[in-house]
Each structure stands twice: as structure tokens, then as C-alpha cells.
Amino acid sequence: MGLFDSLFGRTKIASGKTDALFALSTAALDIEVKLDSRYAGQAAIILRAVDNSAYDAIGREINDILALGGQDFKAKVKSHDDSMGFRWITFSGPDLDDAVTGLHMTADLIKQGGFSDSLLAAMFRFGDWYLVYSYRRGSFYPFVPTGRSTRNNAREFRIRQTVANALPTEKDPERWYPLWDPPI
């Protein structure tokens, strides 16, 4: 950020941090044993949609590359725009490693295309709760919805405490943003 940006109050959005996502693959056993939760076969990357032909071309490239995985990549990929204007690219399949790899590859293609500021979060379903990865913060946090706009904060704190040694976790609960009605 330059001097003029500081003077005029402009801030630079942090670039998406993607590498810490792989920590989930090794933490999955802890989640399964200590929390009695298994990956539910659904994950998503959440993007701030951009109305741009280059951005749309990246979407097509993502689908083409993931389709090339064939039998090695068993996750089904779909794209969905929600009512708030966010784009969800969902991955459905039994293997957590496929989801992590697919999400990482998708995020990298978006970054290479110059749209890293559109990367918001990745979300993984574990039964009745979710693990959210913030690309800007490079950290995970739990989300346990209990109703239309309510959540179980006490359980979220217990989950965070349990996975804190295995994953980079967000320490500030004010940054544990709810992602209501996820399509996963």
C-alpha cells in the first residue's frame, strides 16, 4: 500500500492464502476420533462474484481441469450463485483429500487469473456442523448452525479447542462469520 492509499483511506485487500488448506487432510483423523465427526462428502469454495468475461473463462477452465482428473478425482463439481451475489463452487464426493485438492486447485486458478481478492472462504461439512477456512486470514473456524439464524457458540468453542493443535485456527471469535444456508 502506498502513501496516497494511506492518506485517502484506501486499503488493500489481503491476497488469498491457500496453502494452509492442506492441514485439514492431516487433521481429519483428529476430527473423526476426538469429535466423533466424519467428513460428510460436501465442501465448497465461496467467491465474491465478478462480472467479467475473464472471470467466467476461469470458471470454464476450472471445470475443464477438474474433469481431466477422471477416475482419480471422484468429486462432482457444481456452481451456484446465491441470493446475496456470492458464487459457490461445490464439491460432492466421499474423499476429503479430493475436496481439499479441488478447492486448492480452484483457488490457485482464481489467484493466477488476478482475482485473488474474490476468494472468501472454503467450507467443509462434518455432519451437522461445518469447518470454514478464511482465505484472507489463512485460518479455520467452526460454524454450528442450530436454526435459521442461530448457532451453537459453546459447541463452536469446544470444536475450536479440539482442532487448535492440528489446524491453524482463527483466535478471534468476532471473525467467525456465519455462512447461513450453505448449498452443501
C-alpha positions as CSV (number, residue, x, y, z in Angstrom):
1,M,0.0,0.0,0.0
2,G,1.4,3.4,-1.0
3,L,1.5,6.8,0.7
4,F,-1.6,8.1,-1.2
5,D,-3.6,5.0,-0.4
6,S,-2.9,5.6,3.3
7,L,-3.7,9.3,3.1
8,F,-7.0,8.7,1.3
9,G,-8.1,5.8,3.4
10,R,-7.8,3.1,0.8
11,T,-7.0,-0.3,2.0
12,K,-5.5,-3.2,0.1
13,I,-7.4,-6.5,0.4
14,A,-5.2,-9.3,1.6
15,S,-4.4,-11.9,-1.0
16,G,-6.0,-15.3,-0.5
17,K,-3.8,-17.7,1.5
18,T,-4.4,-21.2,0.1
19,D,-1.6,-23.5,1.4
20,A,-2.9,-23.9,5.0
21,L,-5.9,-25.7,3.5
22,F,-3.8,-28.9,3.2
23,A,-3.6,-29.1,7.0
24,L,-7.2,-30.3,7.0
25,S,-6.1,-33.6,5.4
26,T,-3.9,-34.4,8.4
27,A,-6.4,-33.1,10.9
28,A,-9.2,-35.2,9.6
29,L,-8.2,-38.2,11.9
30,D,-8.3,-35.9,15.0
31,I,-11.7,-34.6,14.0
32,E,-13.0,-38.1,13.5
33,V,-11.6,-39.5,16.8
34,K,-11.8,-36.6,19.1
35,L,-15.1,-35.1,17.9
36,D,-16.8,-38.2,16.6
37,S,-17.4,-36.4,13.3
38,R,-16.7,-37.6,9.8
39,Y,-16.4,-35.6,6.6
40,A,-19.9,-35.6,5.1
41,G,-18.8,-35.6,1.5
42,Q,-19.5,-32.0,0.8
43,A,-17.3,-28.9,0.5
44,A,-17.4,-25.6,-1.2
45,I,-15.4,-22.5,-2.1
46,I,-17.2,-19.2,-1.7
47,L,-16.3,-16.4,-4.0
48,R,-17.4,-12.8,-4.4
49,A,-18.8,-13.0,-7.9
50,V,-17.2,-10.7,-10.5
51,D,-19.0,-9.7,-13.7
52,N,-16.1,-10.1,-16.1
53,S,-15.5,-12.3,-19.1
54,A,-12.0,-13.3,-17.9
55,Y,-13.5,-14.4,-14.6
56,D,-16.1,-16.5,-16.5
57,A,-13.3,-18.0,-18.6
58,I,-11.5,-19.1,-15.3
59,G,-14.8,-20.8,-14.3
60,R,-14.8,-22.8,-17.5
61,E,-11.1,-23.6,-17.1
62,I,-11.7,-24.9,-13.5
63,N,-14.4,-27.2,-14.8
64,D,-12.2,-28.5,-17.7
65,I,-9.2,-29.1,-15.4
66,L,-11.3,-30.9,-12.7
67,A,-12.9,-33.0,-15.4
68,L,-9.5,-34.1,-16.6
69,G,-9.0,-35.8,-13.2
70,G,-11.3,-38.6,-14.4
71,Q,-11.3,-41.6,-12.2
72,D,-8.6,-40.2,-9.9
73,F,-10.8,-37.2,-9.0
74,K,-14.2,-38.6,-8.0
75,A,-15.8,-35.4,-6.7
76,K,-18.7,-33.9,-8.6
77,V,-18.4,-30.1,-9.1
78,K,-21.3,-27.6,-9.4
79,S,-21.5,-23.9,-9.4
80,H,-24.3,-21.9,-7.7
81,D,-24.9,-18.2,-7.2
82,D,-26.8,-17.4,-4.1
83,S,-29.3,-14.6,-3.4
84,M,-26.5,-12.4,-1.8
85,G,-24.5,-12.4,-5.0
86,F,-21.8,-14.9,-3.9
87,R,-20.7,-17.8,-6.1
88,W,-20.4,-21.2,-4.5
89,I,-18.4,-23.9,-6.3
90,T,-19.4,-27.2,-4.5
91,F,-17.6,-30.5,-4.4
92,S,-19.5,-33.6,-3.6
93,G,-17.7,-36.9,-3.1
94,P,-16.7,-39.2,-0.2
95,D,-13.0,-38.3,-0.2
96,L,-11.8,-35.3,1.9
97,D,-8.5,-35.2,0.1
98,D,-10.3,-34.9,-3.3
99,A,-12.2,-31.9,-1.9
100,V,-9.1,-30.3,-0.5
101,T,-7.2,-30.8,-3.7
102,G,-10.1,-29.5,-5.8
103,L,-10.6,-26.4,-3.7
104,H,-6.9,-25.6,-3.6
105,M,-6.6,-26.0,-7.4
106,T,-9.7,-23.8,-7.9
107,A,-8.3,-21.1,-5.6
108,D,-4.9,-21.2,-7.4
109,L,-6.5,-20.8,-10.8
110,I,-8.5,-17.8,-9.4
111,K,-5.4,-16.3,-8.0
112,Q,-3.4,-16.8,-11.2
113,G,-6.2,-15.1,-13.1
114,G,-5.8,-12.0,-11.0
115,F,-8.9,-12.4,-8.9
116,S,-7.5,-13.4,-5.5
117,D,-9.5,-10.7,-3.8
118,S,-12.7,-12.6,-4.8
119,L,-11.6,-15.6,-2.6
120,L,-13.6,-15.5,0.6
121,A,-13.8,-18.9,2.2
122,A,-13.9,-22.7,1.8
123,M,-16.4,-24.7,3.8
124,F,-16.4,-28.4,4.7
125,R,-19.4,-30.3,6.1
126,F,-18.9,-32.6,9.1
127,G,-22.3,-34.0,10.0
128,D,-24.4,-31.2,11.5
129,W,-21.5,-28.6,11.6
130,Y,-19.0,-27.0,9.3
131,L,-15.4,-26.1,9.3
132,V,-14.8,-22.8,7.5
133,Y,-11.4,-21.7,6.1
134,S,-10.9,-18.0,5.6
135,Y,-8.7,-17.3,2.7
136,R,-7.8,-13.8,3.9
137,R,-6.9,-14.9,7.4
138,G,-5.4,-18.3,6.4
139,S,-7.2,-19.9,9.3
140,F,-10.1,-22.3,10.1
141,Y,-13.1,-21.8,12.4
142,P,-16.1,-23.9,13.2
143,F,-19.7,-23.0,12.4
144,V,-22.5,-24.9,14.1
145,P,-25.9,-23.6,12.9
146,T,-28.9,-24.6,15.0
147,G,-31.7,-22.8,13.2
148,R,-32.4,-20.3,10.5
149,S,-30.2,-17.6,12.1
150,T,-29.0,-19.1,15.3
151,R,-25.8,-21.0,16.1
152,N,-24.3,-23.0,19.0
153,N,-21.4,-20.9,20.2
154,A,-20.5,-23.2,23.1
155,R,-20.1,-26.1,20.7
156,E,-18.1,-23.9,18.3
157,F,-15.6,-23.1,21.1
158,R,-15.3,-26.8,22.0
159,I,-14.6,-27.7,18.4
160,R,-12.1,-24.9,18.0
161,Q,-10.3,-26.0,21.2
162,T,-10.2,-29.6,19.9
163,V,-8.7,-28.8,16.5
164,A,-6.4,-25.9,17.5
165,N,-3.4,-28.2,17.8
166,A,-3.9,-29.7,14.3
167,L,-5.1,-26.7,12.3
168,P,-4.3,-23.0,12.1
169,T,-7.4,-21.6,13.8
170,E,-8.9,-18.2,14.0
171,K,-8.4,-17.0,17.6
172,D,-10.8,-14.0,17.4
173,P,-14.5,-15.3,17.5
174,E,-15.6,-11.9,16.1
175,R,-14.2,-13.2,12.8
176,W,-16.2,-16.4,12.9
177,Y,-18.6,-15.2,10.2
178,P,-21.8,-17.3,9.8
179,L,-22.5,-18.7,6.3
180,W,-26.2,-19.3,6.6
181,D,-28.0,-21.8,4.3
182,P,-24.9,-23.2,2.6
183,P,-25.7,-25.3,-0.5
184,I,-23.7,-28.2,0.9
